[in-house]
């Protein structure tokens, strides 16, 4: 049902909406390419085909697993990308290190469809470098046929009764944040003692784990191969649709609220094509198609109005204000704290 709706939305866009692309005609002509680097499982791929058909710009599409992997690739210069999708705190870091291009919003008129609540946020206060893509929260996904109680706390990820059935994030920022919240600390703490204590807690958890995962979580949770895992709310919606035995909890201790956005790396070879791509992604029909397929939350009221009623009113995708009040946005950490994260993550993985 989700796939059918997303196809209908993209078809509606292709038939009824003119995309403004400087110097680009229809699909009958070649207008160059755009190299897009995105998270896995994070787009309706029919959108890519529709963009190519509409603009004549070829999309070269590849994926990464987490913000830190994206940063490493960009920093090493091992990939040449035109559009990337970092999260809030990573955008702030990339801006600070002069790794992003300023956007020419004359080439992105559909930016008007993005709600003001998702513009000029703390990570990009002048709104020069990013356009919001989706937003969401982090919580616990669990199989109600395998877990014999309703989960409400991060404690469940340390429950010895489910040893060998627990999954954990395979990236340092998300994993350490969960441990910090379980200890009652800020997810943005710069205290060495608190961060080391959090990693000590992850060391205690490690023997209980089946695996550290990112995109592998889909197969494991949908197939009932694991019982409990932390992950992003949008992906929880997708997994629950595939396996109705799954449930989602935003823990009582609090969680992370994030915004992912589209940016252009410094020195991108195809900047105008990248801006054309970002513009296309900001049309309400395309936002709705992507949110329908991925389950993530829309930064556009106009797009949310195009979603089917179940998704538009989902309390997982669109939590109430009381729930969101328990959430915190990641901030960019100082360089010495980031170095500590790297060394402590290495300690955890080598234990």
Secondary structure in CASP SS format (residue, H / E / C, confidence):
PFRMAT SS
TARGET T0000
AUTHOR 0000-0000-0000
METHOD secondary structure of the structure
MODEL  1
X C 1.00
X H 1.00
X H 1.00
X H 1.00
X H 1.00
X H 1.00
X H 1.00
X H 1.00
X H 1.00
X H 1.00
X H 1.00
X H 1.00
X H 1.00
X H 1.00
X H 1.00
X H 1.00
X C 1.00
X C 1.00
X C 1.00
X C 1.00
X C 1.00
X C 1.00
X C 1.00
X C 1.00
X C 1.00
X C 1.00
X C 1.00
X C 1.00
X C 1.00
X C 1.00
X C 1.00
X C 1.00
X E 1.00
X E 1.00
X E 1.00
X E 1.00
X E 1.00
X E 1.00
X E 1.00
X C 1.00
X C 1.00
X C 1.00
X C 1.00
X C 1.00
X H 1.00
X H 1.00
X H 1.00
X H 1.00
X H 1.00
X H 1.00
X H 1.00
X H 1.00
X H 1.00
X H 1.00
X H 1.00
X C 1.00
X C 1.00
X E 1.00
X E 1.00
X E 1.00
X E 1.00
X E 1.00
X E 1.00
X E 1.00
X C 1.00
X C 1.00
X H 1.00
X H 1.00
X H 1.00
X H 1.00
X H 1.00
X H 1.00
X H 1.00
X H 1.00
X H 1.00
X H 1.00
X C 1.00
X C 1.00
X C 1.00
X C 1.00
X C 1.00
X C 1.00
X E 1.00
X E 1.00
X C 1.00
X C 1.00
X E 1.00
X H 1.00
X H 1.00
X H 1.00
X H 1.00
X H 1.00
X H 1.00
X H 1.00
X H 1.00
X H 1.00
X C 1.00
X C 1.00
X C 1.00
X E 1.00
X C 1.00
X C 1.00
X C 1.00
X C 1.00
X H 1.00
X H 1.00
X H 1.00
X C 1.00
X H 1.00
X H 1.00
X H 1.00
X H 1.00
X H 1.00
X C 1.00
X C 1.00
X H 1.00
X H 1.00
X H 1.00
X C 1.00
X C 1.00
X C 1.00
X H 1.00
X H 1.00
X H 1.00
X C 1.00
X C 1.00
X C 1.00
X C 1.00
X C 1.00
X C 1.00
X E 1.00
X E 1.00
X E 1.00
X E 1.00
X E 1.00
X E 1.00
X E 1.00
X E 1.00
X E 1.00
X E 1.00
X E 1.00
X E 1.00
X E 1.00
X C 1.00
X C 1.00
X C 1.00
X C 1.00
X C 1.00
X C 1.00
X C 1.00
X C 1.00
X C 1.00
X C 1.00
X H 1.00
X H 1.00
X H 1.00
X H 1.00
X H 1.00
X C 1.00
X H 1.00
X H 1.00
X H 1.00
X C 1.00
X C 1.00
X C 1.00
X E 1.00
X E 1.00
X E 1.00
X E 1.00
X C 1.00
X C 1.00
X H 1.00
X H 1.00
X H 1.00
X H 1.00
X H 1.00
X H 1.00
X H 1.00
X H 1.00
X H 1.00
X H 1.00
X H 1.00
X C 1.00
X C 1.00
X C 1.00
X C 1.00
X C 1.00
X C 1.00
X C 1.00
X C 1.00
X C 1.00
X H 1.00
X H 1.00
X H 1.00
X H 1.00
X H 1.00
X H 1.00
X H 1.00
X H 1.00
X H 1.00
X H 1.00
X H 1.00
X H 1.00
X H 1.00
X H 1.00
X H 1.00
X C 1.00
X C 1.00
X E 1.00
X E 1.00
X E 1.00
X E 1.00
X E 1.00
X C 1.00
X C 1.00
X C 1.00
X H 1.00
X H 1.00
X H 1.00
X H 1.00
X H 1.00
X H 1.00
X C 1.00
X C 1.00
X C 1.00
X C 1.00
X C 1.00
X E 1.00
X E 1.00
X E 1.00
X E 1.00
X E 1.00
X H 1.00
X H 1.00
X H 1.00
X H 1.00
X H 1.00
X H 1.00
X H 1.00
X H 1.00
X H 1.00
X H 1.00
X C 1.00
X C 1.00
X C 1.00
X E 1.00
X E 1.00
X E 1.00
X E 1.00
X C 1.00
X C 1.00
X C 1.00
X C 1.00
X C 1.00
X E 1.00
X E 1.00
X E 1.00
X E 1.00
X E 1.00
X E 1.00
X E 1.00
X E 1.00
X E 1.00
X C 1.00
X E 1.00
X C 1.00
X C 1.00
X C 1.00
X C 1.00
X C 1.00
X H 1.00
X H 1.00
X H 1.00
X H 1.00
X H 1.00
X H 1.00
X H 1.00
X H 1.00
X H 1.00
X H 1.00
X H 1.00
X C 1.00
X C 1.00
X H 1.00
X H 1.00
X H 1.00
X H 1.00
X H 1.00
X H 1.00
X H 1.00
X H 1.00
X H 1.00
X H 1.00
X H 1.00
X C 1.00
X C 1.00
X E 1.00
X C 1.00
X C 1.00
X C 1.00
X H 1.00
X H 1.00
X H 1.00
X H 1.00
X C 1.00
X C 1.00
X C 1.00
X C 1.00
X H 1.00
X H 1.00
X H 1.00
X H 1.00
X C 1.00
X C 1.00
X C 1.00
X C 1.00
X C 1.00
X C 1.00
X C 1.00
X C 1.00
X H 1.00
X H 1.00
X H 1.00
X H 1.00
X C 1.00
X C 1.00
X E 1.00
X E 1.00
X C 1.00
X C 1.00
X C 1.00
X C 1.00
X C 1.00
X C 1.00
X H 1.00
X H 1.00
X H 1.00
X H 1.00
X H 1.00
X H 1.00
X H 1.00
X H 1.00
X H 1.00
X H 1.00
X H 1.00
X H 1.00
X H 1.00
X H 1.00
X H 1.00
X H 1.00
X C 1.00
END
